[in-house]
Structure formats: structure tokens, C-alpha cells
Amino acid sequence: MDGLLTVEQQCFNVCYYAFYTLDRRDFEYYFEDPDSLFLAAVLDDRLVGYILGPVETWRRPPTAHIDSIAILPELQHKGIGSRLLQSFLTLARQQDCRGVTLEVSPANEAGMAFFAGHGFQKAHRLRNYYGKGLHGLLMAAPNHPQP
Ligand SMILES: CC(C)(COP(=O)(O)OP(=O)(O)OC[C@H]1O[C@@H](n2cnc3c(N)ncnc32)[C@H](O)[C@@H]1OP(=O)(O)O)[C@@H](O)C(=O)NCCC(=O)NCCS
């Protein structure tokens, strides 16, 4: 838990994510929720990143949603985020999810570039999603089985 909170505090210390930072109770919720995927990256016994979000089996077809992904700043750009995302997509496919969605701030250029590099496309503008005047962006990607 301390590792998760450290990653959270270091990665989302920006105004547009102020209301969306996860706290201890949020992480506990995802950890206990049987419908959520929650993966952590561990390096030398140290938690350095995570990805989490629900599998929405009630949708037709079922869809997974990435609520958050974060890697410690000093370890970004080393492929850890990509490995976590790929693992998340694989687990979602195993639960018949053929699509994945997420929200991101248009101010988060690194995040948008990361997701675009993994096949996510802009789907919808979310007005005032992060607070008044702080719009969000819904991105979506197909999640087909790998050849
Ligand atoms: C987005 C994030 C999870 C990516 O994790 P990462 O481990 O750095 O990603 P990878 O090393 O696997 O990067 C894969 C590719 O994504 C793109 N990318 C990642 N960070 C980028 C940046 N700062 N600027 C531009 N492109 C970037 C690049 O194409 C990169 O490939 P490259 O390193 O060969 O250039 C990480 O930057 C992060 O934790 N950001 C803060 C939290 C956040 O914004 N989360 C997303 C919103 S929920």
C-alpha cells in the first residue's frame, strides 16, 4: 500500500488530476473487487507501478476500462508501462473483453502519446470531466486476440 501511494503521489501531482488521485480506500476497493483487474510492477522488491480498472461484463460485448496506470517518474520510458498495459489487455481478453476504454486529460501529452502508441484512438470529448474547464478525453481500442 505504501508503494502504491508513493507512485500515486509522484505521478498525479498536477492540477487536472487533483480530484482523481486514488487514496488508500480506493486501492483497497480495487483490490477486493472481483470485477476489477489490478496489476503491480515490482522491481527488486519495490513496487514501481500499477494498472487497474473494471471488467464491465454487463456490456455487450464485455469491455474493460482502465481507471488508472502509473509508473514511478524515475522509471518511466523503460517499457514498464507497456508491459503492464499488455498484461491488462491479455487478462481482459481472457474475460471475453473485445474492447478497452479509458479517460485521459488532453493536457497529459505523454499519457496520450503512450495510449496512442498502443492503438487507442480519441473517441469522445468529456466536458468538465476533471473539474470546471478541465475537459477529458475518452479513448478506446479494440482488444482482439493476438495472432
Ligand atoms: C503514461 C505512463 C504510464 C507510461 O509508462 P512508461 O513505463 O513510461 O511507458 P513505456 O516506457 O512503456 O513507453 C512506451 C511508449 O509510450 C510513449 N511515451 C511514454 N511516455 C512518453 C512521453 N513522456 N512523451 C511521449 N511519449 C511517451 C512512447 O512512444 C514510448 O515509447 P519510447 O519510450 O520508445 O519512446 C507513464 O508515463 C506514467 O506513469 N505517467 C504518469 C501517470 C499518467 O499520466 N497515467 C496515464 C493517465 S491514467
The ligand as an SDF file (V2000), in Angstrom:
LIG
                    3D

 48 50  0  0  0  0  0  0  0  0999 V2000
    1.9020    7.0070  -19.2210 C   0  0  0  0  0  0  0  0  0  0  0  0
    2.8660    6.0880  -18.4610 C   0  0  0  0  0  0  0  0  0  0  0  0
    2.0810    5.0590  -17.6520 C   0  0  0  0  0  0  0  0  0  0  0  0
    3.7560    5.3570  -19.4870 C   0  0  0  0  0  0  0  0  0  0  0  0
    4.5680    4.4110  -18.7650 O   0  0  0  0  0  0  0  0  0  0  0  0
    6.0820    4.1340  -19.2530 P   0  0  0  0  0  0  0  0  0  0  0  0
    6.6110    2.9810  -18.4730 O   0  0  0  0  0  0  0  0  0  0  0  0
    6.8580    5.3890  -19.2100 O   0  0  0  0  0  0  0  0  0  0  0  0
    5.8270    3.7330  -20.7830 O   0  0  0  0  0  0  0  0  0  0  0  0
    6.8010    2.9550  -21.7710 P   0  0  0  0  0  0  0  0  0  0  0  0
    8.2260    3.0990  -21.3440 O   0  0  0  0  0  0  0  0  0  0  0  0
    6.2780    1.5810  -21.8910 O   0  0  0  0  0  0  0  0  0  0  0  0
    6.5650    3.8230  -23.0830 O   0  0  0  0  0  0  0  0  0  0  0  0
    6.0580    3.2860  -24.2370 C   0  0  0  0  0  0  0  0  0  0  0  0
    5.8610    4.4040  -25.2550 C   0  0  0  0  0  0  0  0  0  0  0  0
    4.8520    5.3340  -24.8470 O   0  0  0  0  0  0  0  0  0  0  0  0
    5.1880    6.6440  -25.3570 C   0  0  0  0  0  0  0  0  0  0  0  0
    5.5160    7.5400  -24.2520 N   0  0  0  0  0  0  0  0  0  0  0  0
    5.6830    7.2120  -22.9440 C   0  0  0  0  0  0  0  0  0  0  0  0
    5.9870    8.3310  -22.2300 N   0  0  0  0  0  0  0  0  0  0  0  0
    6.0200    9.3470  -23.1150 C   0  0  0  0  0  0  0  0  0  0  0  0
    6.3080   10.7460  -23.0110 C   0  0  0  0  0  0  0  0  0  0  0  0
    6.6410   11.3360  -21.8300 N   0  0  0  0  0  0  0  0  0  0  0  0
    6.2250   11.5140  -24.1090 N   0  0  0  0  0  0  0  0  0  0  0  0
    5.9320   10.9660  -25.3170 C   0  0  0  0  0  0  0  0  0  0  0  0
    5.6920    9.6380  -25.4830 N   0  0  0  0  0  0  0  0  0  0  0  0
    5.7260    8.8620  -24.4020 C   0  0  0  0  0  0  0  0  0  0  0  0
    6.4140    6.4500  -26.2230 C   0  0  0  0  0  0  0  0  0  0  0  0
    6.0010    6.1100  -27.5170 O   0  0  0  0  0  0  0  0  0  0  0  0
    7.0750    5.2690  -25.5180 C   0  0  0  0  0  0  0  0  0  0  0  0
    7.9890    4.6100  -26.3060 O   0  0  0  0  0  0  0  0  0  0  0  0
    9.5510    5.0990  -26.2150 P   0  0  0  0  0  0  0  0  0  0  0  0
    9.9750    5.0590  -24.7750 O   0  0  0  0  0  0  0  0  0  0  0  0
   10.2500    4.0900  -27.0770 O   0  0  0  0  0  0  0  0  0  0  0  0
    9.5750    6.4880  -26.7600 O   0  0  0  0  0  0  0  0  0  0  0  0
    3.8090    6.9020  -17.5400 C   0  0  0  0  0  0  0  0  0  0  0  0
    4.3850    7.9440  -18.3090 O   0  0  0  0  0  0  0  0  0  0  0  0
    3.1540    7.5000  -16.3100 C   0  0  0  0  0  0  0  0  0  0  0  0
    3.0740    6.8600  -15.2660 O   0  0  0  0  0  0  0  0  0  0  0  0
    2.6760    8.7710  -16.4110 N   0  0  0  0  0  0  0  0  0  0  0  0
    2.0670    9.4500  -15.2590 C   0  0  0  0  0  0  0  0  0  0  0  0
    0.6990    8.8980  -14.9430 C   0  0  0  0  0  0  0  0  0  0  0  0
   -0.2290    9.0310  -16.1420 C   0  0  0  0  0  0  0  0  0  0  0  0
   -0.2720   10.0630  -16.8000 O   0  0  0  0  0  0  0  0  0  0  0  0
   -1.0160    7.9770  -16.4080 N   0  0  0  0  0  0  0  0  0  0  0  0
   -1.9490    7.9570  -17.5450 C   0  0  0  0  0  0  0  0  0  0  0  0
   -3.2580    8.5990  -17.2050 C   0  0  0  0  0  0  0  0  0  0  0  0
   -4.2730    7.4970  -16.2510 S   0  0  0  0  0  0  0  0  0  0  0  0
  1  2  1  0
  2  3  1  0
  2  4  1  0
  2 36  1  0
  4  5  1  0
  5  6  1  0
  6  7  2  0
  6  8  1  0
  6  9  1  0
  9 10  1  0
 10 11  2  0
 10 12  1  0
 10 13  1  0
 13 14  1  0
 14 15  1  0
 15 16  1  0
 15 30  1  0
 16 17  1  0
 17 18  1  0
 17 28  1  0
 18 19  1  0
 18 27  1  0
 19 20  2  0
 20 21  1  0
 21 22  1  0
 21 27  2  0
 22 23  1  0
 22 24  2  0
 24 25  1  0
 25 26  2  0
 26 27  1  0
 28 29  1  0
 28 30  1  0
 30 31  1  0
 31 32  1  0
 32 33  2  0
 32 34  1  0
 32 35  1  0
 36 37  1  0
 36 38  1  0
 38 39  2  0
 38 40  1  0
 40 41  1  0
 41 42  1  0
 42 43  1  0
 43 44  2  0
 43 45  1  0
 45 46  1  0
 46 47  1  0
 47 48  1  0
M  END
$$$$
